[in-house]
C-alpha cells in the first residue's frame, strides 16, 4: 500500500484514505482484476424494471451482486456465463483487513466499469444481511465525483475520488445515500481504453 493516511471527512462513519495505493500498487491490483475479468467478463445489468445500467459490472469472491428483472440479490455464479465468480486478489483482502479491522473477510467484491458518461444514482447498500459490517471502496483510473448524504435524507456533499483512493462506509454512515455524479474522462491513464474501475468489498452473508 501507499501511506494509507486517513483524513477527517467531517461525516461520522465515512472514512477516507486518499492515495492509499501507490502507483505500482494500483498497477498490480489492476492486473489482478483484469486477469479475473478474463474469467468473468463485464456485462451490463438491468434494473427490475428492465432499464439498463450505465455502468458495466462483474464480481469477485464467493458471492456476486446481480440485478435483473427478478430483483437485486447476491449469488455464487456469473449471470451470463453461469460460472463461479473468480477469487479476489490478495491485495484487496489485505486492504480490507488493514483498513477496516473487520474480523471476517469480505465475501463479495463488486467491480464497476465507468465509461462513456456512466454514473450511479444515489442509493443505499441494503442487500447485505449484516449492516454492521463495513463497505470498502477502491478507485482505479479516472477521478470520480462521489456524492454522499445521511441515510435519513437531507443535504449531500461531494468528494473527488482519484485513482488509488480508498473509502469506507461504516457505523452511522453504513447506510448513507451515495452515488457517482460523473467521471472525469482522461484524468488517469491507468485503465486500458480509459475510464474508471471501482471495487466495492462487502460482507453479503
Secondary structure as UniProt FT lines:
FT   TURN            12..13
FT   STRAND          14..17
FT   TURN            18..19
FT   HELIX           23..39
FT   TURN            48..49
FT   STRAND          56..60
FT   STRAND          63..68
FT   TURN            69..70
FT   STRAND          71..75
FT   TURN            79..81
FT   HELIX           90..95
FT   HELIX           96..100
FT   STRAND          108..114
FT   TURN            116..117
FT   STRAND          120..123
FT   TURN            131..132
FT   STRAND          135..141
FT   STRAND          144..149
FT   TURN            151..152
FT   STRAND          156..161
FT   TURN            163..164
FT   STRAND          166..169
FT   HELIX           171..173
FT   TURN            174..175
FT   STRAND          177..183
FT   TURN            185..186
FT   TURN            192..193
FT   STRAND          196..202
//
